[in-house]
Amino acid sequence: MGIFSFFTQELAIDLGTANTLIIYKDQVVVDEPSIIAIERSTNEVLAIGHEAMQMQGKENENIKTIKPLKDGVIADFLAAEHMIRGMIKKINIGRTFSPQLRMVICVPSGITEVERRAVKDSAERSGGKEVFMIHEPMAAAVGIGIDVTEPMGNMIIDIGGGTSEIAVIALGGIVCDESITVGGNEFNSDIMDYMRREHSLQIGERTAEKIKINVGSALSELENPPEDFPVQGRDLVSGIPKQVMVSYTEVALALDKSISKMEEAILRALERTPPELAADIYQTGLYLTGGGALLRGLDKRISHITKLPVTIAEDPLRAVVRGTGIALRNIGRFKFLMQ
């Protein structure tokens, strides 16, 4: 067993629309944007992750940047394979030999069989000898310390880059779930549309992301509001660069429609929850994970609409990959969660 484990390296991977995280030997060793830069003429990979993100929106005709995942699933099979392979190389394992890789990858709960096969094929072509998959809400629940095998209902709301996963979990399974294509990327698009419409300012996705981080809000009134944020872009009227100041109340207005869709999905999931589990959720409340959980005031807004307590997980960005790592480390105990 010792010799076998020496030649087998285990990786827990959160293959997200916005970011990819990898745990190796109980440590998060990769936390990079899910993006790849390729030379058009040769299809040679130029950069992966942070380096490729720096190129986004600034490419010349010989370079293209690709986000291989869309709405939580693989949209570009070849780019995804190159990206996973490149992310694994960043770990620097097996320098003198090629170890067998056992991977546990988290996937959206609403994934189809075709999409699941694409994830598995990409992982296997990137060196995975054993590839298991676990649903994101289940991984998030494990990652925040919930005993998912208990006869106790818990609702997890995992807000990622491409999708928001809402699931009621009990007895080691997902009882009911809702998966909607509203997440961090949709928020960025909302901000870009708002800036174009209200300020006649064209901005890129990276700038929209900065606005979301610095002055993003789900509420138009906050107890500790952030200062207005300077935004640079191209004036749609004159065509020259200009700067405007953006407040959190403007961003709250821009995001209102997408957050309303999220609220509707949460209410639909609660309506479909069996009464005994609904009684449990009344006691435990709702748990927010994923990068979207960091949006200012989102917990209060969801609490107001559901009349239930809402808890933001500690380090919500890494809750899913933490849970995936725990499942990998205790694969015998959690294998029933995997596919």
C-alpha positions, -999 to 999 in steps of 0.1 A, spaced: 0 0 0 29 23 8 45 18 -26 12 22 -44 5 55 -26 40 67 -35 33 63 -72 -3 77 -68 -8 114 -62 -42 127 -51 -57 160 -63 -89 177 -53 -100 201 -80 -127 228 -80 -130 234 -117 -149 266 -117 -162 290 -144 -142 319 -129 -114 302 -109 -98 268 -106 -85 257 -72 -64 225 -66 -56 209 -32 -25 187 -30 -14 172 3 -41 191 22 -29 224 9 -44 248 -17 -15 248 -42 -33 263 -72 -58 292 -71 -59 307 -106 -85 322 -129 -100 297 -153 -86 312 -185 -59 303 -211 -41 323 -237 -33 307 -271 -14 318 -302 -38 317 -331 -14 305 -358 2 276 -339 -24 269 -312 5 270 -287 -4 277 -251 11 311 -241 -2 315 -206 -26 300 -181 -44 315 -151 -32 349 -137 -8 355 -166 -36 348 -192 -60 370 -172 -35 399 -176 -38 395 -214 -77 395 -215 -91 424 -234 -56 435 -245 -49 408 -272 -35 414 -306 -46 396 -337 -21 367 -330 -33 360 -294 -67 348 -282 -78 342 -246 -103 315 -239 -124 307 -208 -130 270 -213 -159 268 -189 -193 284 -193 -221 282 -167 -201 257 -147 -195 232 -175 -168 227 -202 -176 247 -233 -142 243 -251 -130 207 -246 -94 212 -260 -88 244 -241 -101 228 -209 -77 199 -213 -47 223 -219 -58 244 -189 -61 214 -165 -28 200 -176 -11 234 -172 -27 239 -137 -14 205 -126 21 213 -139 21 244 -116 21 219 -86 55 205 -96 47 169 -86 65 139 -101 96 157 -114 115 124 -119 86 102 -128 50 105 -140 28 96 -110 -7 82 -114 -32 109 -105 -64 102 -86 -87 132 -89 -119 143 -73 -135 171 -93 -166 190 -82 -194 196 -107 -227 215 -107 -257 195 -94 -276 202 -126 -249 188 -149 -260 165 -177 -245 131 -185 -228 146 -217 -213 174 -196 -202 150 -169 -185 129 -196 -167 160 -210 -153 168 -175 -141 132 -170 -126 129 -204 -107 162 -200 -94 151 -166 -83 117 -179 -65 132 -209 -47 155 -185 -32 125 -166 -60 113 -143 -60 76 -139 -89 76 -114 -114 104 -117 -143 109 -94 -169 137 -93 -188 153 -65 -217 178 -67 -207 213 -57 -234 219 -30 -224 186 -13 -187 195 -14 -195 230 0 -215 214 29 -186 191 37 -162 220 34 -180 241 60 -181 213 85 -217 199 81 -221 162 87 -240 154 55 -248 119 66 -270 130 95 -308 129 93 -308 167 94 -318 191 66 -294 218 56 -297 243 27 -266 253 9 -265 283 -15 -232 281 -35 -228 312 -57 -200 306 -83 -188 324 -114 -212 308 -138 -240 292 -117 -257 294 -84 -264 260 -68 -292 258 -42 -296 224 -26 -313 209 4 -290 181 18 -299 153 42 -287 117 48 -258 120 24 -279 131 -6 -294 161 -23 -332 160 -16 -341 190 -39 -320 215 -57 -321 245 -81 -293 254 -104 -295 288 -122 -270 304 -146 -267 335 -124 -234 341 -107 -203 363 -106 -200 365 -144 -236 376 -148 -230 403 -121 -200 415 -142 -223 417 -173 -249 436 -154 -223 462 -143 -209 465 -179 -245 471 -192 -252 497 -165 -220 517 -171 -228 517 -208 -264 527 -203 -261 553 -174 -226 567 -179 -220 561 -217 -188 544 -206 -176 511 -222 -156 490 -198 -142 455 -200 -149 424 -179 -118 429 -157 -129 464 -148 -164 452 -140 -149 426 -117 -129 454 -99 -161 474 -95 -179 444 -81 -151 437 -56 -146 474 -45 -182 487 -44 -204 457 -51 -236 455 -31 -269 437 -30 -285 465 -9 -289 502 -17 -283 511 20 -253 496 39 -242 503 75 -206 506 65 -207 517 29 -175 516 7 -161 548 -8 -170 557 -44 -147 539 -68 -130 556 -98 -137 537 -131 -118 543 -164 -131 533 -198 -140 546 -232 -165 573 -237 -191 561 -261 -200 596 -273 -165 611 -279 -146 578 -282 -118 590 -259 -109 576 -225 -126 591 -194 -131 584 -157 -163 584 -137 -169 578 -99 -193 549 -91 -211 544 -58 -223 511 -42 -259 522 -46 -255 523 -84 -240 488 -84 -269 476 -62 -293 490 -88 -273 473 -116 -274 439 -98 -310 440 -86 -325 419 -115 -300 391 -112 -302 389 -74 -340 388 -77 -336 357 -100 -315 341 -73 -341 349 -46 -368 333 -68 -347 301 -71 -342 300 -34 -379 303 -27 -386 276 -53 -362 252 -36 -378 260 -2 -413 254 -16 -402 219 -28 -385 210 5 -403 182 25 -419 195 57 -396 176 81 -366 191 64 -382 225 63 -385 223 101 -347 216 103 -339 245 80 -359 268 102 -335 259 130 -302 258 110 -309 286 85 -292 289 51 -255 287 44 -239 309 17 -207 297 0 -188 306 -32 -173 340 -43 -208 355 -46 -213 352 -9 -188 380 -4 -212 405 -21 -220 432 5 -255 428 20 -264 397 1 -269 377 33 -292 404 47 -312 405 15 -318 368 14 -326 367 51 -352 394 45 -369 376 17 -369 341 33 -374 352 70 -346 328 79 -311 333 93 -283 333 67 -247 323 76 -218 332 53 -192 304 54 -157 311 66 -135 317 36 -165 310 12 -143 311 -19 -126 279 -8 -155 261 8 -161 238 -22 -125 229 -28 -120 223 10 -149 199 9 -136 182 -22 -102 178 -4 -119 162 27 -139 138 4 -106 128 -13 -88 123 20 -116 102 33 -125 86 0 -137 54 17 -162 72 39 -174 96 12 -173 74 -19 -210 71 -19 -212 109 -27 -190 105 -58 -198 94 -93 
